[in-house]
Amino acid sequence: MDMITNIRNKYSGLTRKQKLIADYMLENIEKMSFLTLKELSEELDITEVTILNACSALGFSSFNEVKYESRKYISLMEKVNLHREKEYLSTYVPEYELVNQKELLKNIVQEELAQMESFVESLDIDLMFSSAELFISNPKIVLCGRGISKLLAEFLAIRLAGTDIASTVMDTELNDSIHAALPMFDEMTLVVAISFPDYYFMTDKIAEHAAKEGCKVLAITDSPNAPIVKFANQTLLVPSSTRLFLNTVSIPMALVNVLTSALDIINSYRKGETEGGPERFSSLFREEARV
């Protein structure tokens, strides 16, 4: 039985204050995923003991179980909605494109190459360096995403390790992974939220919660209109779609390479291993782009 059905089934047997708490849960199911017991107590002006008693009356063993069940319900509803709308991703190639298969594949390669060239030409070098600075100025780093975005987060973690920076990867599709990383969220944490189509609602919620907790949020996505952008202090945009696939990792991985290269340049400069520093390298990139 899902959380909403459970609350509604037990609603009539609750006390007046317990019904107020249940009403809040029903109306704010997504918010319940991240609220602490103290925050809920302050918002409702109801004691923590009363809230815990309400949780018990609703059949939950703890407040953490309420948070877990709320996440499970949201995830379930997202999958149900995708099923209803038939938005499952599939690779489809019309028959007329298959007449000349070698030409089709050649065109696909050329399109991806053109995307890469466009990405390089429009690259904001100053933004790369300022984004790299975020990794240096924040002692705790959480990289989050799901699916292809999680793969990119893991690749970024490997690159960061090469610059002596430790990070934690959060799979926003797994409750255990989310629970393990949430205690790190505070004003000393950088949360790198990676989100490509189809944009996953829980990654957006993590970014929103991170911003609320005072974290710095760096978004990596494909569009300035992506839902995650509104929660970010800084956003890095990179194209990800191809003719056959909703997302390709090749260009986003190139972004990770550039970002961590900027980070390595900054570290080397500050250690005195190179001459000139970030501004010198920025000017070199700009000069190269004009050639």
C-alpha positions as CSV (number, residue, x, y, z in Angstrom):
1,M,0.0,0.0,0.0
2,D,1.4,3.4,-0.9
3,M,1.8,6.2,1.6
4,I,-1.1,8.4,0.4
5,T,-3.6,5.5,0.5
6,N,-2.3,4.4,3.9
7,I,-2.8,7.9,5.4
8,R,-6.3,8.2,3.9
9,N,-7.3,4.8,5.2
10,K,-6.3,5.7,8.8
11,Y,-7.3,9.4,8.7
12,S,-10.7,9.0,10.5
13,G,-9.1,7.4,13.5
14,L,-6.6,10.3,14.1
15,T,-6.9,13.1,16.7
16,R,-7.4,16.7,15.6
17,K,-3.6,17.5,15.7
18,Q,-2.7,14.2,14.1
19,K,-5.2,15.1,11.2
20,L,-3.4,18.5,10.8
21,I,-0.1,16.6,10.4
22,A,-1.7,14.1,8.0
23,D,-3.2,16.9,6.0
24,Y,0.3,18.5,5.7
25,M,1.8,15.2,4.5
26,L,-1.0,14.7,1.9
27,E,-0.6,18.3,0.6
28,N,3.2,18.3,0.6
29,I,4.2,14.8,-0.3
30,E,7.3,15.9,-2.2
31,K,8.5,18.3,0.5
32,M,8.2,15.5,3.1
33,S,11.1,13.8,1.4
34,F,13.6,16.4,2.8
35,L,12.0,18.0,5.8
36,T,13.6,17.2,9.2
37,L,11.5,16.5,12.2
38,K,12.5,19.8,13.7
39,E,11.6,21.8,10.5
40,L,8.1,20.2,10.4
41,S,7.6,20.9,14.1
42,E,8.4,24.6,13.6
43,E,6.3,24.9,10.4
44,L,3.2,23.4,12.0
45,D,3.9,24.7,15.5
46,I,3.3,21.2,16.8
47,T,5.8,19.4,19.1
48,E,8.1,16.8,17.8
49,V,6.6,14.2,20.2
50,T,3.1,14.9,18.8
51,I,4.4,14.4,15.2
52,L,6.1,11.1,16.2
53,N,2.9,10.0,17.8
54,A,1.1,10.8,14.6
55,C,3.6,8.8,12.6
56,S,3.0,5.9,14.9
57,A,-0.8,6.2,14.5
58,L,-0.3,6.2,10.7
59,G,1.7,2.9,11.0
60,F,5.2,4.3,10.5
61,S,7.9,3.2,12.9
62,S,9.8,6.5,12.7
63,F,9.9,9.9,11.0
64,N,12.7,8.6,8.7
65,E,10.3,5.9,7.5
66,V,7.8,8.6,6.6
67,K,10.5,10.3,4.5
68,Y,11.5,7.1,2.9
69,E,7.9,6.2,2.0
70,S,7.3,9.7,0.6
71,R,10.3,9.2,-1.8
72,K,9.0,5.8,-2.8
73,Y,5.6,7.2,-3.5
74,I,7.0,10.1,-5.7
75,S,9.1,7.6,-7.6
76,L,6.2,5.3,-8.2
77,M,4.0,8.1,-9.4
78,E,6.7,9.3,-11.8
79,K,6.9,5.8,-13.4
80,V,3.1,5.5,-13.6
81,N,2.8,8.9,-15.4
82,L,5.5,7.9,-17.8
83,H,3.6,4.7,-18.6
84,R,0.3,6.5,-19.1
85,E,1.9,9.1,-21.4
86,K,3.9,6.3,-23.3
87,E,7.1,8.4,-22.9
88,Y,9.4,5.4,-22.8
89,L,12.5,6.1,-24.8
90,S,13.2,4.0,-27.8
91,T,15.5,4.1,-30.8
92,Y,13.5,4.4,-34.0
93,V,14.9,4.7,-37.5
94,P,12.4,5.2,-40.4
95,E,12.7,2.8,-43.3
96,Y,13.7,5.5,-45.8
97,E,16.8,6.2,-43.7
98,L,17.8,2.5,-43.9
99,V,18.1,2.4,-47.6
100,N,21.8,3.4,-47.4
101,Q,23.0,2.3,-44.0
102,K,26.6,3.3,-44.5
103,E,25.6,6.8,-45.5
104,L,23.3,7.0,-42.4
105,L,26.1,6.1,-40.1
106,K,28.4,8.5,-41.7
107,N,25.8,11.3,-41.3
108,I,25.4,10.5,-37.6
109,V,29.2,10.7,-37.1
110,Q,29.4,14.0,-38.9
111,E,26.4,15.4,-36.9
112,E,28.1,14.5,-33.6
113,L,31.4,16.0,-34.8
114,A,29.5,19.2,-35.8
115,Q,28.0,19.4,-32.3
116,M,31.5,19.0,-30.8
117,E,32.9,21.8,-32.9
118,S,30.0,24.0,-32.0
119,F,30.5,23.3,-28.3
120,V,34.3,24.1,-28.5
121,E,33.6,27.3,-30.4
122,S,31.1,28.6,-27.9
123,L,33.0,27.5,-24.8
124,D,33.2,30.1,-22.1
125,I,36.7,29.7,-20.7
126,D,36.2,32.2,-17.9
127,L,33.1,30.3,-16.8
128,M,35.2,27.1,-16.8
129,F,37.7,28.6,-14.5
130,S,35.1,30.1,-12.2
131,S,33.3,26.7,-12.0
132,A,36.6,25.0,-11.3
133,E,37.1,27.4,-8.4
134,L,33.9,26.1,-6.8
135,F,35.6,22.7,-6.3
136,I,38.6,24.4,-4.6
137,S,36.6,26.7,-2.3
138,N,34.1,24.0,-1.0
139,P,35.6,21.2,1.1
140,K,32.7,18.8,0.5
141,I,31.5,17.8,-2.9
142,V,28.5,15.8,-3.9
143,L,27.9,14.8,-7.5
144,C,24.4,13.7,-8.3
145,G,22.4,12.3,-11.2
146,R,20.8,9.2,-12.5
147,G,21.2,7.0,-15.6
148,I,23.5,8.7,-18.1
149,S,23.9,11.6,-15.8
150,K,25.2,9.3,-13.0
151,L,27.7,7.9,-15.4
152,L,28.9,11.4,-16.1
153,A,29.1,12.0,-12.3
154,E,31.2,8.9,-11.8
155,F,33.5,10.1,-14.6
156,L,33.8,13.5,-13.0
157,A,34.6,11.8,-9.7
158,I,37.5,10.0,-11.3
159,R,38.8,13.2,-12.9
160,L,38.6,15.0,-9.6
161,A,40.5,12.3,-7.8
162,G,43.3,12.9,-10.3
163,T,43.5,16.5,-9.0
164,D,43.5,15.3,-5.4
165,I,39.9,16.3,-4.8
166,A,37.6,13.7,-3.1
167,S,33.9,13.6,-3.9
168,T,30.7,11.6,-3.3
169,V,28.5,10.3,-6.1
170,M,24.7,10.3,-5.3
171,D,22.4,8.2,-7.5
172,T,19.2,10.2,-7.3
173,E,17.2,7.1,-8.3
174,L,18.3,5.2,-5.2
175,N,16.9,6.1,-1.8
176,D,19.9,4.6,0.1
177,S,22.3,6.7,-2.0
178,I,20.3,9.8,-1.3
179,H,20.0,9.2,2.4
180,A,23.8,8.6,2.7
181,A,24.7,11.9,1.1
182,L,22.0,14.3,2.5
183,P,23.8,14.8,5.9
184,M,26.7,16.4,4.0
185,F,24.5,19.3,2.8
186,D,25.5,22.6,4.3
187,E,27.2,25.9,3.4
188,M,30.5,24.1,3.0
189,T,29.2,21.7,0.3
190,L,29.3,22.0,-3.5
191,V,26.5,20.0,-5.1
192,V,27.0,19.2,-8.8
193,A,23.6,18.4,-10.2
194,I,23.8,16.7,-13.6
195,S,20.5,16.5,-15.5
196,F,19.9,15.6,-19.1
197,P,16.6,14.7,-20.8
198,D,14.5,13.1,-19.7
199,Y,15.0,15.4,-16.8
200,Y,14.6,13.4,-13.6
201,F,12.4,15.0,-11.0
202,M,14.4,13.8,-8.0
203,T,17.6,15.3,-9.2
204,D,15.7,18.6,-9.4
205,K,14.4,18.1,-5.8
206,I,18.0,17.4,-4.6
207,A,19.2,20.6,-6.2
208,E,16.3,22.5,-4.6
209,H,17.0,21.1,-1.2
210,A,20.8,21.7,-1.5
211,A,20.1,25.4,-2.3
212,K,17.8,25.6,0.7
213,E,20.5,24.1,3.0
214,G,23.0,26.8,1.8
215,C,25.1,24.6,-0.5
216,K,26.6,25.9,-3.7
217,V,24.9,24.3,-6.7
218,L,26.6,23.8,-10.0
219,A,24.2,22.5,-12.7
220,I,25.4,20.6,-15.8
221,T,22.7,20.2,-18.3
222,D,21.8,20.7,-22.0
223,S,19.4,23.7,-21.9
224,P,19.0,27.0,-20.0
225,N,15.3,26.0,-19.7
226,A,16.1,22.7,-17.9
227,P,14.2,22.6,-14.6
228,I,17.4,22.3,-12.6
229,V,18.8,25.6,-13.7
230,K,16.6,27.7,-11.4
231,F,18.3,26.1,-8.3
232,A,21.9,26.6,-9.5
233,N,24.4,29.2,-8.6
234,Q,26.2,28.5,-11.8
235,T,25.3,26.4,-14.9
236,L,27.4,24.7,-17.5
237,L,25.5,23.9,-20.8
238,V,26.5,21.2,-23.2
239,P,24.6,19.5,-26.1
240,S,23.7,15.9,-25.5
241,S,21.1,14.7,-28.1
242,T,21.8,12.9,-31.3
243,R,19.7,11.7,-34.2
244,L,19.3,8.2,-32.6
245,F,19.8,8.8,-28.9
246,L,18.2,11.2,-26.5
247,N,21.7,11.6,-24.9
248,T,25.3,11.0,-25.9
249,V,28.0,11.1,-23.3
250,S,30.8,12.1,-25.7
251,I,30.4,15.9,-25.6
252,P,29.4,16.0,-21.9
253,M,32.5,14.0,-21.1
254,A,34.5,16.6,-23.1
255,L,33.0,19.2,-20.8
256,V,34.2,17.3,-17.8
257,N,37.7,17.1,-19.3
258,V,37.8,20.8,-19.9
259,L,36.4,21.6,-16.4
260,T,38.9,19.4,-14.6
261,S,41.7,20.6,-16.9
262,A,40.9,24.2,-15.7
263,L,41.0,22.9,-12.1
264,D,44.4,21.3,-12.7
265,I,45.7,24.5,-14.2
266,I,44.6,26.5,-11.2
267,N,46.2,24.0,-8.8
268,S,49.4,23.9,-10.7
269,Y,49.6,27.7,-10.9
270,R,49.0,28.0,-7.1
271,K,51.7,25.4,-6.4
272,G,54.1,27.4,-8.5
273,E,54.5,24.6,-11.1
274,T,53.6,26.8,-14.0
275,E,53.9,30.4,-15.0
276,G,51.1,32.8,-15.9
277,G,48.0,31.3,-14.3
278,P,44.4,31.0,-15.3
279,E,44.2,34.4,-17.0
280,R,47.1,33.6,-19.2
281,F,45.5,30.3,-20.3
282,S,42.2,32.0,-20.9
283,S,43.8,34.5,-23.3
284,L,45.5,31.6,-25.1
285,F,42.2,29.9,-25.7
286,R,40.6,33.1,-26.9
287,E,43.5,33.7,-29.3
288,E,43.3,30.1,-30.6
289,A,39.5,30.6,-31.2
290,R,40.2,33.7,-33.4
291,V,42.7,31.8,-35.6
